[in-house]
């Protein structure tokens, strides 16, 4: 962002400025991912880490994470379009059930003008394997793909989104109310992450900006 404003900045200058201001970088610790190869027999890993997608509304990814609010865990389901990593749908609830992921999918489906022939990828969570969710995919004419069991890297773009949300935005003590949590997370996903936050995958462009640029080049309205 500073480079976009015409300021020359590098990691050594950032380090010096942070020392002067007594700032400490907030980074999540490393995680040892399990090596897994087991696919779900009825829902194979069609995506197979093919995360580079040429155009929007071809491949979407979904996942669930947890958020502390009102003294208990709440749950966030999100959907991103892999083309530019744009968040296209999300839902927030006190229950991590199938209704949560269906609401996130429904939002994405409506916001993206009801596309068809989309590949929807997720982990092997029970919500995504539920009958009601699979019926919704069938209604929308979507194809389903699932990660191998216990392999977070098979859904790495979603892991990165939630990592950014936790490291950069959610208060370490959680939220005083679920309503406040929902409002604040919405601001991050739909405003900051989509329109303002630089994304390495898009060569520094925020997801929504990168998608608009792609659409203008390809002639997509």
Buried (B, 14 or more C-beta within 10 A) or exposed (E): EEEEEEEEEEEEEEEEEEEEEEEEEEEEEEEEEEEBEEBBEEBEBBBEBEBEBEBBBBBBBBBBBEBBBBEEEBBBBBBBBBBBBBBBBBBBBEEBBBBBBBBBBBBBBEEBEEBEEBBBBBBBBEBBBBEEBBEBBEEBEBBBBBBBBBBBEBBBBBBBBBBBBBEEBBEEEBBEEBEBBBEBBEEBBBEBBBEEBBBEBBEEBBBBBBBBEBBEEEEEE
